[in-house]
Amino acid sequence: MKSIFQTLFILTLGITGFAQTLPTVVKKIEGFKNPESVAYDGKYYYVSNLGNVTDPTAKDGDGFITKLNRYGDILEMNAFPKIKLNSPKGLTVVNEILFLTDVDSIMGIDVKTRQLLWGRKLDGTKYLNDILLRDENTLYVSATDVNHIYEIDLLSDSIRILNPKVNIFGPNGLGADLISNSLYIASFGEGSDLGELGRLNLRTMEYERIIEEFGKFDGIFYASGRYFFSDWGKDGKGRMLVYDIRAEGIRELKPDSGHFQGPADFYVEIGSRKVWLPCMLENAVYILNSR
């Protein structure tokens, strides 16, 4: 997924104003196999693929990571063929290391040597989901099936479970910023209950909802007074949404026709504010103009 460094950089740009017209689809990239997450290392984009089946818990060995250039051209469908992956999901990159979640494991891959540098298996979960970089030594990871969020210290190789003062059901997407010391959480919900968008104070563990909207939320990203978030919606009518704090309004980013199907963990491009949105049920990644 996204890193805090990306958030801070965008904040320093001083982006102002809010476009009143709906953005257009810049490009639709097809040929993936259940794409779930997008990350960027400053030169290349990476897309995680669950593989042949839409099952985030499947240990079937057919998952892979696709490498693209900044224009959305696929350079390598499977960029790390020597590393066995099952159902990779959340992605983030720091110092040329691609961190990812895969069912019950977290891995770190050197994007240049293509070697596995670090790995850790977590007991008690089969659905590790998003991964967020707080700094060069700290990762946050959501476990959607057991309603946990893990904090991982890479220096000490230690893991602790955060303990919010309320239950968060189906935590999925993660976003954050150091200024407010907050972790933003998009939850998928549990059973027939819908999820919500919330803010967790990492110091006090106090939690509050951000908006009144409910949904099957997947990815979340915050920048300059705007929350970007994806929602699987109802009856296959998925949505990519932007909530403007100042305008107190939600704007929908729509495809050319119909709805997004299975919009997952997206990436917001620095500067241009283009959104790279993987849609699992379409086996496609959209590049959207969100201005």
C-alpha positions, 0 to 999 in steps of 0.5 A, a space after each residue: 500500500 502507501 507509505 507515510 512519506 507519500 502522505 507527508 510529501 503531498 501535504 507539503 505541496 499545498 494542494 488547494 481547490 477541489 475539482 467540480 467535474 468528474 474525472 475521466 479514466 486515463 487508462 484501463 490496464 487488463 490481463 491481471 489475475 485478481 489484482 488487489 494492491 498497487 505500490 510505487 518505488 519512485 520508478 516502477 509500479 507493482 501490482 499484487 495478484 491473488 491468482 486464479 481464484 478470488 480467495 484471499 486465504 488460498 494457499 495455492 501457490 499461484 499468486 504473483 507481483 506484476 511490474 509496470 512503468 509509469 505509463 501503465 505498460 506491463 513490463 513483467 507479468 510476474 516480476 519475482 518468479 523465484 519467490 513462491 506467493 499464494 495470495 499476495 495483497 497489501 504492498 508498500 516499498 521503502 529503500 528498494 524493499 517491497 513489503 507485502 502480505 500473503 495470507 498469514 505471512 509478511 515478506 520483504 523482497 529486494 526489487 533489484 536482486 529479486 531476492 527474499 530478504 525478510 519474512 515472518 509468519 503470524 499465527 492465528 490469522 489467515 487473512 493478512 491484508 493491507 500493509 502501511 509503512 510508518 517509518 523505515 523501521 515500523 510497519 502496520 498490518 491489518 488482519 481482516 479475519 481476526 479484527 487485528 492491527 499489528 505493529 511490526 518493529 523491523 529493528 527488533 523483529 518484534 510484533 504487537 497487536 494494537 488495542 483500540 478502545 472499541 472493536 473494529 470489524 473487518 479492518 482492511 485498508 490503512 492510512 496514516 500521517 505523523 502530524 496527527 499521530 493517527 491511523 486511518 482505517 477502512 473496514 469491510 465489516 463482518 457478516 451482513 454488517 457494513 464497514 466504516 471509515 475511522 481514525 485511531 489515535 496511536 497514542 491514546 487508542 481512542 477511535 472515532 468514525 470519520 464520516 457517516 457513510 457505511 460500506 464494504 470499504 477496502 483502500 483508504 488514503 488521506 492527503 491535504 484534507 481529503 480522504 480517498 477510499 474504495 467501496 465494493 458497494 452492493 450488487 457489484 456496484 463498486 465505487 471510488 470516492 473522495 471525501 473533502 473535509 472542508 466541503 463536507 461532501 463526497 465525490 465519486 470517481 466513475 468509470 466511463 460506464 457502469 461501476 467498478 467491480 471489486 475496487 481494492 487497495 489503490 495508490 494515489 500518484 504524487 503531484 498529479 493525484 492520479 489514482 491507480 485503482 485495482 479492480 479484482 473482479 475485472 482483472 484490471 487496473 484503472 488509472 483515474 484522474 481525480 482532479 
